[in-house]
Amino acid sequence: MSSVRPLHDRVLIKRIEEKETVKGGIIIPDTAKEKSQEGEVVSVGTGKRLENGTVVPLEVKTGDRILFGKYSGTEIKLDGQDFLILREDEIIGILNNVGKAAGKK
């Protein structure tokens, strides 16, 4: 993968896609699926610069699983893979239990 480091308070995300099949083995076509709002942080910027010049480091770090808004960020394609660049304040939360997809029991 190309090396991309987001600037300032931006974060590079790779979406974590849900499985394409449901009970009964029915395959859901890509056109009918909603895009995942869960992702993994691939790279982070250096931090948010305040008006006084101080740089505040980001809370998220590479490898974190996060939730973000449905219409957040800018989609980009790198080496044939889809990624999303968004500001840290567009991130809704960090998932602590990474063994389960969000909303699953």
Secondary structure in CASP SS format (residue, H / E / C, confidence):
PFRMAT SS
TARGET T0000
AUTHOR 0000-0000-0000
METHOD secondary structure of the structure
MODEL  1
M C 1.00
S C 1.00
S C 1.00
V C 1.00
R C 1.00
P C 1.00
L C 1.00
H C 1.00
D C 1.00
R E 1.00
V E 1.00
L E 1.00
I E 1.00
K E 1.00
R E 1.00
I C 1.00
E C 1.00
E C 1.00
K C 1.00
E C 1.00
T E 1.00
V C 1.00
K C 1.00
G C 1.00
G C 1.00
I C 1.00
I E 1.00
I C 1.00
P C 1.00
D H 1.00
T H 1.00
A H 1.00
K C 1.00
E C 1.00
K C 1.00
S C 1.00
Q C 1.00
E E 1.00
G E 1.00
E E 1.00
V E 1.00
V E 1.00
S E 1.00
V E 1.00
G C 1.00
T C 1.00
G C 1.00
K E 1.00
R E 1.00
L C 1.00
E C 1.00
N C 1.00
G C 1.00
T C 1.00
V E 1.00
V E 1.00
P C 1.00
L C 1.00
E C 1.00
V C 1.00
K C 1.00
T C 1.00
G C 1.00
D C 1.00
R E 1.00
I E 1.00
L E 1.00
F E 1.00
G C 1.00
K C 1.00
Y C 1.00
S C 1.00
G C 1.00
T E 1.00
E E 1.00
I E 1.00
K E 1.00
L E 1.00
D C 1.00
G C 1.00
Q E 1.00
D E 1.00
F E 1.00
L E 1.00
I E 1.00
L E 1.00
R E 1.00
E H 1.00
D H 1.00
E H 1.00
I E 1.00
I E 1.00
G E 1.00
I E 1.00
L E 1.00
N C 1.00
N C 1.00
V C 1.00
G C 1.00
K C 1.00
A C 1.00
A C 1.00
G C 1.00
K C 1.00
K C 1.00
END
